Amino acid sequence: MSFLITFFSLNLLAFLFPAKSLAQCPVCIVTVGGGMLLAKKLGIDDLLVAIWISALNTVISYWLAQKIKVKFLNNPLILSLLLLVTTLAYFFYTKELFVPGNQVLGLDKIILGSLLGFFSIITGNYLYQTVKSKNGGKTIFPYAKVVFPFTLTLLVTLLFKFAFAL
């Protein structure tokens, strides 16, 4: 019993006094990636899965760009675009793209979802930086760097899910 009390007490302290966040870490990336694979296997619509796969690629780019020493590739936007193109090329060569009846708004669901995921993370990161700069360079709450892009991606997903009954 004392183990459980200690365990929950330590977790409560960790929650109340969070350490500096290394947002978009590899653990988060693997978790989201595994979740999206499971979602695809459960029959969730291609558009919704593509939003999250593209968001995952963009998050990977932002995390990886900090680690790359090559001047051209350490720009997260360029790296994000590179991953977006390679992901779409993969779907093209595996014949997942341009499947008849798999369109929304005149675009293939995977292409539209990939663009939406990409722009939701980019916009979320931009909004976070804007709010942070208006707050004197300080974050407004712990993990805001994660919450802004995640929330925007979730809102885009819900908007398309309910607007198109996916």
C-alpha positions in Angstrom: 0.0 0.0 0.0 2.8 2.4 0.8 4.2 1.8 -2.7 1.0 3.0 -4.3 0.9 6.1 -2.0 4.5 6.9 -2.9 3.9 6.3 -6.6 0.8 8.5 -6.8 2.5 11.2 -4.7 5.5 11.4 -6.9 3.3 11.5 -10.0 1.3 14.3 -8.5 4.4 16.3 -7.7 5.7 15.7 -11.3 2.4 17.0 -12.6 2.3 20.1 -10.4 6.0 21.0 -11.0 6.7 20.0 -14.6 10.2 20.0 -16.0 11.2 21.9 -19.1 9.4 20.3 -22.1 11.2 18.9 -25.0 8.2 19.1 -27.2 7.8 16.8 -30.1 10.1 14.2 -28.6 10.7 10.7 -30.1 8.5 9.0 -27.6 5.5 11.2 -28.7 6.3 10.5 -32.3 6.3 6.8 -31.9 3.1 6.9 -29.9 1.2 8.9 -32.4 2.6 6.8 -35.3 1.6 3.6 -33.7 -1.9 5.0 -32.9 -2.4 6.1 -36.5 -1.4 2.6 -37.8 -4.0 1.1 -35.5 -6.6 3.7 -36.6 -6.0 2.7 -40.3 -6.4 -0.9 -39.4 -9.7 -0.2 -37.6 -11.2 1.4 -40.7 -10.9 5.1 -39.9 -11.3 7.2 -43.0 -8.1 7.9 -45.1 -8.5 11.6 -44.8 -8.4 11.6 -41.0 -5.5 9.2 -40.9 -3.6 11.2 -43.5 -4.1 14.4 -41.4 -2.3 12.7 -38.5 0.4 11.0 -40.5 1.3 14.3 -42.1 1.2 16.0 -38.7 3.5 13.3 -37.4 5.9 13.8 -40.3 5.9 17.6 -39.6 6.5 17.0 -35.9 9.4 14.6 -36.8 10.9 17.3 -39.0 10.8 19.9 -36.3 12.4 17.6 -33.9 14.9 16.2 -36.4 15.9 19.6 -37.8 17.5 20.5 -34.5 19.8 17.4 -34.7 20.9 17.7 -38.4 24.2 19.6 -39.0 23.7 19.9 -42.8 22.8 23.6 -43.3 20.1 23.0 -45.9 18.3 20.3 -44.0 18.4 21.8 -40.5 15.5 24.1 -41.6 12.3 22.4 -40.2 10.1 23.8 -43.0 12.3 22.4 -45.7 12.6 19.1 -43.9 8.8 19.0 -43.4 8.2 19.6 -47.1 10.7 16.9 -48.0 8.9 14.4 -45.7 5.5 15.5 -47.1 6.7 14.8 -50.7 8.3 11.5 -49.9 5.1 10.3 -48.0 2.9 11.3 -50.9 5.4 9.5 -53.3 5.1 6.4 -51.1 1.3 6.5 -51.3 1.5 7.0 -55.0 3.8 4.0 -55.6 1.7 1.8 -53.3 -1.4 2.8 -55.3 -3.1 4.3 -52.4 -3.5 7.7 -54.2 -6.1 8.4 -56.9 -8.4 5.5 -55.9 -11.8 6.1 -57.5 -14.3 7.3 -55.0 -11.7 8.4 -52.5 -12.0 12.2 -53.0 -13.2 15.1 -50.9 -13.6 18.6 -52.3 -12.2 17.4 -55.6 -8.9 16.2 -54.1 -7.8 12.7 -53.1 -8.4 12.2 -49.4 -4.7 11.3 -48.7 -3.4 14.4 -50.5 -6.0 16.7 -48.8 -5.3 15.1 -45.4 -1.6 15.4 -45.8 -1.8 19.1 -46.6 -4.2 19.7 -43.7 -1.9 17.9 -41.3 1.1 19.8 -42.5 -0.5 23.2 -42.3 -2.2 22.6 -39.0 1.2 21.8 -37.3 3.0 24.7 -39.1 0.1 27.1 -38.1 0.1 25.7 -34.5 3.8 26.3 -34.1 3.5 29.8 -35.6 0.6 30.6 -33.2 2.7 29.3 -30.3 5.7 31.5 -31.2 3.4 34.5 -31.7 1.7 34.1 -28.3 5.1 33.5 -26.7 6.7 36.6 -28.2 3.7 38.7 -27.1 4.2 37.3 -23.6 7.7 38.6 -23.3 9.4 35.4 -24.6 7.8 33.2 -21.9 5.4 30.4 -22.5 1.9 31.0 -21.2 1.5 27.5 -19.6 3.6 24.3 -19.4 3.6 22.2 -22.6 2.0 25.0 -24.6 4.5 24.2 -27.4 2.8 20.8 -27.7 -0.8 21.9 -27.0 -1.0 24.6 -29.7 -0.2 22.3 -32.7 -2.0 19.3 -31.2 -5.2 21.2 -30.5 -5.2 22.8 -34.0 -4.7 19.4 -35.6 -7.5 17.9 -33.5 -9.8 20.8 -34.4 -9.1 20.3 -38.1 -9.7 16.6 -37.8 -13.0 17.1 -36.0 -14.1 19.8 -38.5 -13.6 17.5 -41.5 -15.0 14.4 -39.7 -18.3 16.1 -38.9 -18.5 18.4 -42.0 -18.1 15.4 -44.4 -19.5 12.6 -42.1 -16.3 10.6 -42.3 
